[in-house]
Amino acid sequence: MALNRDAIGKEYSGFEWDVTKERIMDYTRAYGDDNPAFLENYDDKGIVAPPMFAVVFQLEPVMTPLFDQDVGVNMMKLVHGEQAMKFHKLVRPGDKVLSKCVILGMEEKSSGELLELEVTSTDQQGEILVVSNGVMFIRGKKKKDKSEVAEEKAGKKDLKAWEEKEAGFTGGLLLERTIVTDKDQPDRYSQASGDMNPIHLDDDFARSVGLPGRIMHGLCTMAICQKVLIDGMCDRDPARLKSFKVRFSGMVVPGEGITTRVWKVEEKSGEMAVGLDARTSEDNYVITKADAVISTG
């Protein structure tokens, strides 16, 4: 069933969420962060939430249109393709978050359809906390596109170079770090984030839909890369991470290592734009064509 183009522009609002210290700390531990700003103290007001904690209070606003029969999403064929987040204000315990979601667009691709959603979350003063744009891919009948044909022609000898190009790496490496995931990380992340998709929790179900077994949440992998950015590029200050965008390009099996690379793209007006990618210990790219903006002032 094709997506219903008449649903473009449809808005879903009224999602309320109370931020607590316990939920912040649970999320922080779920992806394996030890930053004291999230667990002990950020300033004289206490802890703050990791920037990507927003995915917790934005889960219901995202899921609502996906299950809206008027939109026509086949959930069994849904894959999270891209995620972009702009961070306007740190989230703190006691914040009362109000979110709304709008369907920005739909696009037909060679092997399915894209659905773009935008979620805006504000606090009790009406100030914007974070704006997130997610691109969901609904798999259809597979057709080879130009890049796949090029890859086949290149052969195994040149495949690595092709993957490097796809990842977006331009050289000038600033940072490289490997973090080994835990076998039980999908369980912890599911509980902390609210994302209980069985492909992350049940090996048999995951295999039934063509996976090698249960896999890590893409947003958990993104959160691990967020940790690398804040630890290595922001002097552990989460307020300096202004935006973060990724493309989910592969899967992580629990227990695998994730190697994140960061390189400089541009610096001006007190901010630095960086590129980023991530691959597993098996040299499989899992995040590509990623970028972030970091405050240097």
C-alpha positions in Angstrom: 0.0 0.0 0.0 1.4 3.4 -1.0 1.6 6.3 1.3 -1.3 8.7 1.2 0.0 12.0 -0.3 -3.1 13.8 1.0 -1.7 13.4 4.5 1.3 15.7 3.8 1.0 18.7 6.1 -1.1 16.9 8.7 -0.3 18.0 12.2 -0.5 16.1 15.5 -0.3 18.1 18.7 -1.0 18.1 22.4 1.8 15.6 23.5 2.8 16.4 27.1 5.7 14.9 29.0 7.2 15.6 32.4 11.0 15.4 32.6 12.4 13.7 35.8 15.9 13.2 37.0 15.3 9.4 37.1 14.3 9.2 33.4 17.4 11.3 32.4 19.8 9.1 34.4 18.2 5.9 33.1 18.6 7.1 29.5 22.2 8.2 30.1 23.1 4.8 31.5 21.3 3.0 28.7 23.7 4.2 26.0 26.7 4.1 28.3 27.5 7.7 29.2 29.5 8.7 32.3 29.3 12.4 31.8 28.7 14.0 35.3 26.6 16.7 33.7 23.9 14.0 33.2 24.5 12.0 36.3 25.9 14.2 39.1 26.0 17.9 38.4 26.1 20.4 35.5 25.8 23.6 37.4 24.2 25.0 40.6 20.8 23.8 39.3 21.8 20.1 39.1 22.0 17.8 36.2 20.8 18.3 32.6 19.6 15.8 30.0 21.8 14.6 27.1 20.8 16.4 24.0 19.5 13.2 22.4 17.2 12.6 25.4 14.7 14.4 23.3 14.0 11.1 21.5 12.3 9.9 24.7 9.7 12.6 24.9 9.4 12.8 21.1 8.6 9.0 20.7 4.8 9.3 21.0 4.6 12.3 18.6 6.6 10.3 16.0 4.8 7.0 16.4 1.3 8.5 16.2 1.4 9.4 12.5 3.2 6.1 11.7 0.2 4.2 13.1 -2.4 6.6 11.6 -4.3 4.6 9.0 -4.9 7.7 7.0 -1.1 7.9 6.3 -0.8 4.3 5.1 2.5 3.2 6.6 3.3 -0.5 6.5 5.1 -0.9 9.8 6.5 -4.3 8.9 8.6 -2.7 6.2 9.5 0.5 8.1 13.2 1.4 8.5 14.5 4.6 10.2 16.6 6.2 7.4 17.9 9.5 8.7 17.6 11.7 11.9 18.5 15.4 12.2 18.2 17.3 15.5 18.7 21.0 16.3 19.2 21.7 20.0 18.0 25.1 21.2 18.0 24.7 25.0 19.2 22.2 27.5 16.4 20.0 29.1 16.3 19.8 32.9 14.4 17.8 35.5 11.1 19.5 36.2 10.6 20.7 32.6 7.1 20.2 31.2 7.5 19.4 27.5 4.8 20.1 24.9 5.4 18.5 21.4 3.8 18.6 18.0 4.5 16.6 14.9 3.9 17.5 11.3 4.2 15.3 8.1 6.6 17.4 6.0 6.7 15.2 2.9 6.7 11.9 1.0 8.9 10.8 -1.8 9.0 7.7 -4.0 12.4 6.0 -4.4 13.7 3.1 -6.5 13.1 0.6 -3.7 10.3 2.1 -1.6 9.0 5.4 -0.2 10.3 8.1 2.1 8.3 9.8 4.8 9.6 12.9 6.5 8.3 13.9 10.0 9.2 17.1 12.0 8.7 17.2 15.7 9.0 20.5 17.7 9.2 20.4 21.5 8.9 23.4 23.8 9.1 23.9 27.5 6.7 25.4 30.1 7.8 28.9 29.1 7.0 28.2 25.4 10.7 28.2 24.5 11.9 25.7 21.9 14.0 22.9 23.3 14.6 20.8 20.2 13.4 20.4 16.6 13.9 16.9 15.1 13.4 15.8 11.5 13.2 12.0 10.9 13.2 10.3 7.5 11.4 6.9 7.5 11.9 4.5 4.7 9.1 2.1 3.8 10.7 -0.8 1.8 9.1 -1.8 -1.5 10.0 -3.9 -4.4 13.8 -3.7 -4.9 15.1 -2.0 -7.9 18.8 -1.4 -8.6 19.8 2.3 -8.5 22.9 3.8 -10.1 25.0 3.5 -7.0 24.3 -0.2 -6.6 25.2 -0.8 -10.3 28.4 1.2 -9.8 29.3 -0.9 -6.7 28.8 -4.1 -8.6 31.0 -2.9 -11.5 33.7 -1.8 -9.0 34.1 -5.3 -7.6 35.5 -6.3 -4.3 38.9 -4.8 -4.9 37.5 -1.2 -5.1 34.6 -1.7 -2.7 36.4 -0.2 0.3 37.1 3.0 -1.6 33.4 3.2 -2.7 32.3 2.8 1.0 34.7 5.5 2.1 33.1 7.9 -0.5 29.6 6.9 0.6 30.6 7.6 4.3 31.5 11.1 3.3 35.0 11.1 4.8 37.0 14.1 3.5 40.2 13.7 5.6 41.7 16.0 8.3 40.7 13.6 11.1 40.1 15.4 14.4 39.0 12.5 16.5 38.6 8.7 16.4 37.2 6.6 19.2 36.0 3.0 19.6 33.3 2.1 22.1 32.3 -1.5 22.6 28.6 -2.1 23.1 27.1 -4.4 25.7 25.2 -7.6 25.0 22.3 -6.3 27.1 22.3 -2.8 25.7 19.2 -3.2 23.5 17.3 -4.2 26.7 18.5 -1.2 28.6 17.9 1.2 25.8 14.4 -0.2 25.1 13.3 0.4 28.7 14.9 3.9 28.9 13.7 5.1 25.5 10.3 3.4 25.3 11.1 1.9 21.9 10.1 -1.7 22.4 10.4 -2.9 18.8 11.0 -6.7 19.0 13.8 -6.6 16.4 15.9 -5.2 19.3 14.6 -7.6 21.9 13.8 -11.0 20.4 16.3 -13.0 18.4 13.6 -15.2 16.8 11.5 -12.3 15.7 14.5 -10.5 14.3 15.5 -13.6 12.3 11.9 -13.9 11.0 12.2 -10.5 9.3 15.6 -11.3 7.8 18.0 -10.0 10.4 20.9 -12.1 11.8 19.3 -11.7 15.3 18.4 -8.8 17.4 20.2 -5.6 16.6 21.0 -2.3 18.4 18.6 0.6 18.1 19.8 3.1 15.5 19.1 5.9 17.9 21.3 4.2 20.5 24.1 4.1 18.0 23.5 7.8 17.3 23.6 8.5 21.1 26.9 6.7 21.4 28.3 9.0 18.6 26.8 12.0 20.5 28.9 10.9 23.5 32.0 10.9 21.4 31.2 14.4 20.1 30.5 15.9 23.5 33.4 14.2 25.2 36.0 14.8 22.5 34.9 18.0 20.8 32.8 19.9 23.4 35.0 19.5 26.6 32.0 17.4 27.9 29.7 20.4 27.9 26.4 19.4 26.2 25.3 23.0 25.6 28.0 23.3 22.9 26.4 20.7 20.7 24.0 22.7 18.5 22.9 20.2 15.9 23.5 16.6 14.9 22.4 14.8 11.7 23.0 11.2 10.6 22.1 8.6 8.0 21.5 5.1 9.3 23.4 2.9 6.9 23.9 -0.5 8.6 23.2 -2.5 11.7 25.1 -3.1 14.9 25.0 -6.5 16.7 25.0 -6.1 20.5 28.6 -6.7 21.7 30.2 -5.1 18.6 32.5 -2.1 18.8 31.5 1.1 17.2 34.4 3.3 15.8 33.4 6.9 15.4 35.5 9.3 13.2 35.1 13.1 13.3 36.7 15.6 10.9 36.6 19.3 10.4 34.5 20.8 7.7 34.3 24.5 8.4 34.8 27.0 11.2 33.4 30.5 11.5 31.4 32.9 13.8 32.2 30.9 16.9 31.0 27.6 15.5 32.6 24.6 13.9 30.9 22.3 11.5 32.3 18.7 11.5 31.6 15.5 9.6 31.2 12.2 11.2 30.8 8.5 10.4 30.7 5.3 12.4 31.5 1.7 11.6 31.6 -1.6 13.5 34.5 -3.8 14.3 33.6 -5.7 11.2 34.3 -2.6 9.2 30.6 -2.2 8.4 29.5 1.4 8.1 26.5 2.0 10.3 26.3 5.8 10.2 27.3 7.8 7.2 27.0 11.3 5.7 26.6 12.7 9.3 27.4 16.2 10.4 27.2 18.3 13.6 27.7 21.9 14.6 29.6 22.7 17.7 30.0 26.0 19.6 33.6 27.1 19.9 32.9 30.3 21.8 
